[in-house]
Amino acid sequence: MGAISSKELTLPNLLKILDYSSDEIFVLDSKKRIVYVNKVCEKHYGLEQKKVMGKFNSELYEKGYWEPSIVPEVYASKKPCYIKQQTYIGAELLTRATPILNEKNEIELVVIIATEWQSFKMVHAKNLAGNEDLSQKKLAKTQIITNSKEMNKILKFCHKIASKDSTVLILGQSGTGKGLVAKHIHDNSKRKNEPMLTINCAAIPEELLESELFGYESGAFSGANKSGKIGLFEAANRGTIFLDEIGEMSLSLQAKLLQVIQDKEYIPVGSNEIKKVDIRIIAATNQNLQELVEKKQFREDLYYRLNVIDIELPPLRSRKEDIIPLTYHFLYKFNKKYNENKVISDNCLNALIHYSWPGNIRQLENLIERLVVVSDEVIEISDLPQSVADQVEEIAQLTSHPVSLDNVLNETTRFLIRRSYKTNKSSRKVANDLNISQTKASKLIREHCGDLIDEKQ
């Protein structure tokens, strides 16, 4: 590499060089305002540089983006400090803060440099046996990772209703995080120190589901435990029970559940004894319960009892700003699980942002685990599964050719309609997904999805 002239070392070039650092560089002024941070902040906190610079350090710390804070110590001691930190998306950092003092021994700037613990650990593995695992303490409480305004509005609403005992119905597509939101409500409620038990109503046959929920007496049925068994309602007493996929529950069980909600009592299988219970019920479904009510597949009275408070979670494709922090969160998680130190290329990250995610957050998590296992040191677009790569290529073709406005609009409409129809399979759901009328959705499906309709039939 040849010598670099002083003319080449301009401020833009220096800032570009700092962005290529593997460490996060974070600079505070005397008032603890963030005057500079390099691009690594996006990897550690899921925040773009422009959303960090200019803010006071306390603004981000109080929102829980990292803990503990090194700032109070360095400003108090005016000496270099060292600490281990955890970010809210799961990065573990070795952080050192160095104060820059003026001639009056006053702090002018503080330079904070954070190195990823996983990278440091792999380089110095032989010397690091027995270090404390901070993430076990930090992530014990439910952490919902989001930069989405819509999701933050939902979380604020969850905090508002958490202290009340009203039943809650969480709606949303599979993989959108309904279970995490239920846990978040429980963790912020007055029942947080009591158990929260979860049961998937779709995963257990009806006859077993009844005994799991309500328990049974000795000899209640063939093969029953001789001493009987307590049910989840009794086990969760004074706590919370989360009924996932509630739309799959049979009508006969729905009647018994209604009694629990209305009267806080139930009768175990094979018993005549009425048992009292003090629980909060949170239910979730990816189905349209109103449609099931109209089809007589779900009790109307139970629907209204469950739907005292409803929360609808948006699909991941509507939360584009969450794809980067979630990607890095899962990357940290699986790098740690498999003792790897994989990184993801900007091109691949950009491809993930533009993918439609029909399986939502669960699909993203599973994909990142696969990529950590099968890729080389840098995860590239070529490592993506064919189903993801095909859609990414379609988007690239859509945006790469300079064509007329009419053609761009037509191709974009075709792409969005086909993508939505592949996921939703009906004009009503496509209309809801794209916020258009069902009549318009039906027309566009006929126009652009003829081959997909034939496949379906």
C-alpha positions as CSV (number, residue, x, y, z in Angstrom):
1,M,0.0,0.0,0.0
2,G,1.5,3.3,-1.0
3,A,1.8,6.4,1.2
4,I,-1.3,8.5,1.7
5,S,-0.8,12.2,1.1
6,S,-2.1,14.8,3.5
7,K,-4.7,15.8,0.9
8,E,-6.2,12.4,0.9
9,L,-6.7,12.4,4.7
10,T,-9.7,14.6,4.5
11,L,-12.4,14.5,7.2
12,P,-14.8,12.5,5.0
13,N,-12.0,9.9,4.3
14,L,-11.1,9.7,8.0
15,L,-14.8,9.2,8.9
16,K,-15.0,6.5,6.2
17,I,-11.9,4.7,7.7
18,L,-13.5,4.8,11.2
19,D,-16.7,3.1,9.8
20,Y,-14.5,0.2,8.7
21,S,-13.3,-0.4,12.3
22,S,-14.6,-3.7,13.8
23,D,-14.9,-1.8,17.1
24,E,-17.6,0.7,18.0
25,I,-16.2,4.2,18.5
26,F,-18.4,6.5,20.5
27,V,-17.5,10.1,21.4
28,L,-19.2,12.3,24.1
29,D,-18.7,16.0,24.7
30,S,-18.5,17.6,28.2
31,K,-22.3,17.6,28.5
32,K,-22.4,13.9,27.7
33,R,-23.9,14.6,24.3
34,I,-23.0,12.1,21.5
35,V,-20.9,14.0,19.0
36,Y,-19.8,11.0,17.0
37,V,-20.4,7.3,16.6
38,N,-19.2,5.0,13.8
39,K,-21.4,2.6,11.7
40,V,-20.8,-0.3,14.1
41,C,-23.6,1.2,16.3
42,E,-26.1,-0.2,13.9
43,K,-24.7,-3.7,14.6
44,H,-24.7,-3.3,18.3
45,Y,-28.0,-1.4,18.9
46,G,-29.9,-1.7,15.6
47,L,-29.8,2.1,15.3
48,E,-28.6,4.1,12.4
49,Q,-25.8,6.7,13.0
50,K,-28.0,9.6,12.3
51,K,-30.5,8.5,15.0
52,V,-27.7,8.3,17.6
53,M,-25.6,11.4,17.0
54,G,-26.8,14.6,18.7
55,K,-28.6,12.7,21.5
56,F,-27.6,12.7,25.1
57,N,-26.1,9.5,26.3
58,S,-28.7,9.2,29.0
59,E,-31.6,9.2,26.4
60,L,-30.4,5.9,24.9
61,Y,-29.3,4.4,28.2
62,E,-32.7,5.0,29.9
63,K,-34.4,3.3,26.9
64,G,-32.4,0.2,27.7
65,Y,-30.2,0.0,24.7
66,W,-27.3,-1.2,26.9
67,E,-26.3,-1.8,30.5
68,P,-24.5,-1.1,32.7
69,S,-23.3,2.4,31.8
70,I,-19.7,3.3,31.9
71,V,-20.3,7.0,31.6
72,P,-20.9,8.0,35.3
73,E,-17.6,6.4,36.4
74,V,-15.4,8.0,33.7
75,Y,-16.9,11.5,34.2
76,A,-16.5,11.2,38.0
77,S,-13.0,9.8,38.0
78,K,-11.6,11.5,34.9
79,K,-9.5,8.4,34.4
80,P,-9.8,5.5,31.8
81,C,-12.4,3.0,32.8
82,Y,-13.2,-0.6,31.7
83,I,-16.5,-2.5,31.9
84,K,-18.4,-5.4,30.3
85,Q,-21.8,-4.5,28.8
86,Q,-24.8,-6.1,27.2
87,T,-26.9,-4.4,24.5
88,Y,-30.6,-5.0,24.2
89,I,-30.2,-7.0,20.9
90,G,-27.8,-9.4,22.6
91,A,-24.3,-8.1,21.9
92,E,-21.8,-8.5,24.7
93,L,-19.2,-5.8,24.7
94,L,-15.8,-5.1,26.4
95,T,-16.0,-1.4,26.7
96,R,-13.2,1.1,27.6
97,A,-13.8,4.9,28.1
98,T,-10.9,7.4,27.9
99,P,-11.4,11.0,29.0
100,I,-9.7,13.9,27.1
101,L,-9.0,16.7,29.5
102,N,-8.2,20.4,28.9
103,E,-5.5,22.5,30.7
104,K,-7.9,23.1,33.6
105,N,-8.3,19.3,34.1
106,E,-11.9,19.5,32.8
107,I,-13.4,16.9,30.5
108,E,-13.7,18.1,26.9
109,L,-14.4,14.7,25.3
110,V,-14.8,11.1,26.3
111,V,-13.8,8.4,23.7
112,I,-15.6,5.1,24.2
113,I,-14.4,2.0,22.3
114,A,-16.4,-1.2,22.5
115,T,-15.1,-4.6,21.3
116,E,-17.4,-7.6,20.8
117,W,-16.9,-10.1,23.6
118,Q,-17.4,-13.0,21.2
119,S,-14.5,-11.8,19.0
120,F,-12.3,-11.1,21.9
121,K,-13.1,-14.5,23.5
122,M,-12.3,-16.4,20.4
123,V,-8.9,-14.7,20.0
124,H,-8.0,-15.1,23.6
125,A,-9.9,-18.3,24.4
126,K,-7.1,-19.9,26.3
127,N,-6.9,-17.1,28.8
128,L,-10.6,-16.5,29.4
129,A,-11.9,-19.5,31.3
130,G,-14.4,-18.8,34.0
131,N,-15.6,-15.4,33.0
132,E,-19.1,-14.4,34.0
133,D,-21.8,-14.6,31.3
134,L,-23.6,-11.3,31.5
135,S,-26.2,-12.3,29.0
136,Q,-27.8,-14.8,31.3
137,K,-28.6,-12.0,33.8
138,K,-29.7,-9.4,31.2
139,L,-32.0,-11.6,29.1
140,A,-33.8,-13.3,31.9
141,K,-36.6,-10.8,31.5
142,T,-38.6,-10.6,28.3
143,Q,-36.9,-8.3,25.8
144,I,-38.9,-7.3,22.7
145,I,-36.5,-5.9,20.1
146,T,-38.0,-3.2,18.0
147,N,-37.4,0.2,16.5
148,S,-40.9,0.2,14.9
149,K,-43.2,3.1,15.9
150,E,-46.2,0.7,15.6
151,M,-44.6,-1.9,17.8
152,N,-43.5,0.7,20.4
153,K,-47.1,2.0,20.4
154,I,-48.3,-1.6,21.1
155,L,-45.7,-2.1,23.9
156,K,-46.8,1.2,25.5
157,F,-50.4,-0.1,25.3
158,C,-49.2,-3.4,26.9
159,H,-47.7,-1.6,29.8
160,K,-51.0,0.3,30.3
161,I,-53.1,-2.9,30.5
162,A,-50.6,-5.1,32.2
163,S,-51.6,-4.1,35.7
164,K,-55.2,-5.0,35.1
165,D,-56.6,-8.5,35.1
166,S,-58.7,-8.2,31.9
167,T,-58.5,-11.1,29.4
168,V,-56.3,-10.2,26.4
169,L,-56.6,-11.6,22.9
170,I,-53.5,-11.3,20.8
171,L,-54.0,-11.5,17.0
172,G,-51.4,-11.8,14.3
173,Q,-49.8,-14.1,11.7
174,S,-47.7,-17.1,12.8
175,G,-44.2,-16.1,13.9
176,T,-45.0,-12.4,14.7
177,G,-44.2,-12.8,18.4
178,K,-47.5,-13.3,20.1
179,G,-46.0,-15.5,22.8
180,L,-43.3,-12.9,23.5
181,V,-46.0,-10.1,23.9
182,A,-48.0,-12.3,26.2
183,K,-44.9,-12.9,28.4
184,H,-44.2,-9.1,28.2
185,I,-47.6,-8.4,29.6
186,H,-47.2,-11.0,32.4
187,D,-43.7,-9.7,33.3
188,N,-45.1,-6.2,33.8
189,S,-48.2,-7.2,35.7
190,K,-48.8,-7.7,39.5
191,R,-48.6,-11.4,38.8
192,K,-45.0,-11.3,37.5
193,N,-43.7,-13.3,40.5
194,E,-46.2,-16.1,40.0
195,P,-46.1,-18.7,37.2
196,M,-47.0,-18.1,33.6
197,L,-47.9,-21.4,31.8
198,T,-48.3,-21.8,28.0
199,I,-50.3,-24.4,26.1
200,N,-50.7,-24.7,22.3
201,C,-54.3,-25.7,21.7
202,A,-53.5,-26.9,18.2
203,A,-50.6,-29.2,19.3
204,I,-52.6,-31.5,21.7
205,P,-55.6,-33.7,20.9
206,E,-58.9,-32.6,22.4
207,E,-59.2,-35.4,24.9
208,L,-55.7,-34.7,26.2
209,L,-56.1,-30.9,26.1
210,E,-59.1,-31.1,28.5
211,S,-57.1,-33.1,31.1
212,E,-54.0,-30.9,30.6
213,L,-56.0,-27.7,31.3
214,F,-58.4,-28.9,34.0
215,G,-56.6,-31.9,35.5
216,Y,-58.3,-35.2,36.4
217,E,-59.2,-37.4,39.3
218,S,-57.9,-40.9,40.0
219,G,-59.5,-43.4,37.5
220,A,-61.0,-40.6,35.3
221,F,-60.1,-42.5,32.2
222,S,-58.1,-45.5,31.0
223,G,-54.4,-45.0,31.5
224,A,-54.9,-42.1,33.9
225,N,-52.4,-41.7,36.7
226,K,-53.7,-43.5,39.8
227,S,-53.2,-40.4,42.0
228,G,-54.8,-38.1,39.5
229,K,-53.2,-35.0,38.1
230,I,-53.5,-31.2,38.6
231,G,-54.3,-29.2,35.5
232,L,-52.5,-26.1,34.2
233,F,-55.3,-23.8,35.6
234,E,-54.5,-25.0,39.1
235,A,-50.7,-25.0,38.5
236,A,-50.9,-21.4,37.3
237,N,-53.1,-20.2,40.2
238,R,-52.4,-16.5,41.0
239,G,-50.4,-16.3,37.8
240,T,-51.1,-16.2,34.0
241,I,-52.1,-18.9,31.5
242,F,-51.4,-18.3,27.8
243,L,-53.7,-20.2,25.4
244,D,-52.0,-20.1,22.0
245,E,-53.9,-21.0,18.9
246,I,-57.2,-20.6,20.8
247,G,-59.1,-20.9,17.5
248,E,-58.3,-24.6,17.4
249,M,-60.1,-25.4,20.7
250,S,-63.2,-27.6,20.4
251,L,-66.7,-26.2,21.1
252,S,-67.1,-28.4,24.2
253,L,-63.8,-27.2,25.7
254,Q,-64.7,-23.6,24.9
255,A,-67.8,-24.0,27.1
256,K,-65.6,-25.1,30.0
257,L,-63.1,-22.3,29.4
258,L,-66.0,-19.8,29.4
259,Q,-66.9,-20.9,32.9
260,V,-63.4,-20.3,34.1
261,I,-63.4,-16.8,32.7
262,Q,-66.8,-15.9,34.0
263,D,-66.9,-17.7,37.4
264,K,-63.2,-18.4,38.1
265,E,-64.1,-22.0,38.7
266,Y,-64.0,-25.4,37.0
267,I,-64.5,-29.1,37.5
268,P,-61.6,-31.5,36.9
269,V,-62.2,-34.4,34.6
270,G,-63.9,-37.3,36.4
271,S,-64.7,-35.2,39.5
272,N,-67.8,-33.6,41.0
273,E,-65.8,-31.1,43.0
274,I,-65.8,-27.4,41.9
275,K,-62.4,-25.8,42.2
276,K,-61.8,-22.1,42.4
277,V,-58.9,-20.5,40.6
278,D,-57.4,-17.0,40.4
279,I,-55.7,-16.5,37.1
280,R,-55.3,-14.1,34.2
281,I,-56.0,-15.6,30.7
282,I,-54.2,-14.3,27.6
283,A,-55.2,-16.0,24.4
284,A,-53.7,-15.8,20.9
285,T,-54.7,-16.8,17.4
286,N,-53.7,-16.4,13.7
287,Q,-57.2,-17.0,12.6
288,N,-60.2,-14.6,12.2
289,L,-62.3,-15.5,15.2
290,Q,-65.3,-13.5,13.9
291,E,-65.4,-15.6,10.8
292,L,-65.3,-18.8,13.0
293,V,-68.2,-17.4,15.0
294,E,-70.2,-16.9,11.9
295,K,-69.4,-20.4,10.8
296,K,-70.5,-21.7,14.3
297,Q,-67.0,-23.0,14.9
298,F,-66.3,-20.7,17.8
299,R,-68.6,-19.6,20.6
300,E,-69.8,-16.1,20.3
301,D,-70.0,-15.6,24.1
302,L,-66.5,-16.8,24.5
303,Y,-65.2,-14.6,21.7
304,Y,-66.6,-11.5,23.5
305,R,-65.2,-12.7,26.8
306,L,-61.7,-13.1,25.3
307,N,-61.9,-10.0,23.3
308,V,-62.1,-7.5,26.2
309,I,-58.7,-6.2,25.1
310,D,-57.3,-7.1,21.7
311,I,-53.8,-6.5,20.3
312,E,-53.0,-7.0,16.7
313,L,-49.3,-7.6,15.8
314,P,-48.1,-6.4,12.4
315,P,-46.2,-8.8,10.1
316,L,-42.4,-8.4,9.9
317,R,-42.7,-7.0,6.3
318,S,-44.5,-4.0,7.8
319,R,-41.7,-3.5,10.3
320,K,-38.7,-3.1,8.0
321,E,-36.9,-1.0,10.6
322,D,-36.8,-4.1,12.9
323,I,-35.1,-6.4,10.4
324,I,-31.6,-5.1,11.1
325,P,-31.7,-5.3,14.9
326,L,-33.5,-8.6,14.8
327,T,-30.9,-10.0,12.3
328,Y,-28.0,-9.0,14.6
329,H,-29.8,-10.2,17.7
330,F,-30.1,-13.7,16.1
331,L,-26.6,-13.5,14.7
332,Y,-25.2,-12.9,18.3
333,K,-27.4,-15.6,19.6
334,F,-26.3,-18.3,17.2
335,N,-22.6,-17.2,17.0
336,K,-22.6,-17.8,20.7
337,K,-24.5,-21.1,20.5
338,Y,-22.2,-22.6,17.9
339,N,-19.0,-20.8,19.1
340,E,-18.7,-18.9,15.8
341,N,-17.9,-15.3,14.8
342,K,-19.8,-15.0,11.5
343,V,-20.5,-11.5,10.1
344,I,-23.1,-10.6,7.5
345,S,-22.3,-8.6,4.4
346,D,-24.1,-5.3,3.6
347,N,-25.5,-6.8,0.4
348,C,-26.9,-9.8,2.2
349,L,-28.4,-7.5,5.0
350,N,-30.0,-5.3,2.3
351,A,-31.5,-8.4,0.7
352,L,-33.0,-9.5,4.0
353,I,-34.6,-6.0,4.4
354,H,-36.3,-6.3,1.1
355,Y,-37.5,-9.9,1.5
356,S,-41.3,-10.3,2.3
357,W,-40.9,-12.7,5.3
358,P,-44.1,-14.8,5.0
359,G,-43.0,-16.7,8.1
360,N,-42.2,-13.5,10.0
361,I,-39.7,-13.3,12.9
362,R,-39.6,-17.1,13.4
363,Q,-38.6,-17.5,9.8
364,L,-35.8,-14.9,10.2
365,E,-34.5,-16.6,13.3
366,N,-34.4,-20.0,11.6
367,L,-32.7,-18.5,8.6
368,I,-30.0,-16.8,10.6
369,E,-29.3,-20.1,12.5
370,R,-28.9,-21.9,9.1
371,L,-26.6,-19.2,7.8
372,V,-24.4,-19.3,10.9
373,V,-24.1,-23.1,10.5
374,V,-23.5,-23.4,6.7
375,S,-21.8,-20.1,5.6
376,D,-18.1,-19.1,5.6
377,E,-16.8,-16.3,7.8
378,V,-18.8,-13.7,5.9
379,I,-22.5,-14.4,5.1
380,E,-23.2,-13.5,1.5
381,I,-26.3,-13.4,-0.7
382,S,-25.1,-16.7,-2.3
383,D,-25.6,-18.4,1.1
384,L,-29.4,-17.6,1.1
385,P,-31.8,-20.5,0.4
386,Q,-33.2,-20.6,-3.1
387,S,-36.7,-19.5,-2.1
388,V,-35.3,-16.3,-0.5
389,A,-32.7,-15.7,-3.2
390,D,-35.3,-15.9,-6.0
391,Q,-37.4,-13.1,-4.5
392,V,-34.4,-11.0,-3.8
393,E,-33.4,-11.4,-7.5
394,E,-36.9,-10.4,-8.6
395,I,-36.7,-7.2,-6.5
396,A,-33.2,-6.4,-8.0
397,Q,-34.6,-6.9,-11.5
398,L,-37.6,-4.7,-10.7
399,T,-35.4,-1.8,-9.6
400,S,-32.4,-2.1,-12.0
401,H,-33.9,-1.3,-15.4
402,P,-34.6,2.3,-16.5
403,V,-38.1,2.0,-17.9
404,S,-41.2,4.1,-18.2
405,L,-43.2,5.1,-15.1
406,D,-46.2,3.1,-16.3
407,N,-44.1,0.0,-16.7
408,V,-42.5,0.5,-13.2
409,L,-46.0,0.9,-11.6
410,N,-47.3,-2.2,-13.5
411,E,-44.3,-4.3,-12.5
412,T,-44.5,-3.1,-8.9
413,T,-48.2,-3.9,-8.7
414,R,-47.6,-7.4,-10.2
415,F,-44.8,-8.1,-7.7
416,L,-46.8,-7.0,-4.7
417,I,-49.9,-8.8,-5.7
418,R,-48.1,-12.1,-6.4
419,R,-46.1,-11.9,-3.2
420,S,-49.2,-11.3,-1.1
421,Y,-51.3,-14.0,-2.9
422,K,-48.5,-16.6,-2.4
423,T,-48.7,-15.9,1.3
424,N,-52.4,-15.2,1.9
425,K,-54.1,-17.4,-0.7
426,S,-57.4,-15.4,-0.7
427,S,-58.6,-12.0,-2.1
428,R,-59.9,-10.9,1.3
429,K,-56.5,-11.4,3.0
430,V,-54.7,-9.8,0.1
431,A,-57.0,-6.8,0.3
432,N,-56.3,-6.5,4.0
433,D,-52.5,-7.0,3.5
434,L,-52.2,-4.3,0.8
435,N,-54.9,-2.0,2.2
436,I,-57.1,-2.1,-0.9
437,S,-60.7,-3.1,-1.5
438,Q,-61.5,-6.8,-2.0
439,T,-63.0,-6.0,-5.4
440,K,-59.7,-4.5,-6.5
441,A,-57.7,-7.3,-5.0
442,S,-59.8,-9.9,-6.9
443,K,-59.3,-8.1,-10.1
444,L,-55.5,-7.8,-9.7
445,I,-55.2,-11.5,-8.6
446,R,-57.0,-12.5,-11.8
447,E,-54.8,-10.3,-13.8
448,H,-51.4,-11.2,-12.3
449,C,-51.8,-14.5,-10.5
450,G,-53.4,-16.9,-13.1
451,D,-50.6,-19.5,-12.8
452,L,-50.8,-19.4,-9.0
453,I,-54.5,-19.9,-9.1
454,D,-54.1,-22.9,-11.4
455,E,-51.5,-24.4,-8.9
456,K,-53.9,-23.9,-6.0
457,Q,-56.7,-25.7,-7.8
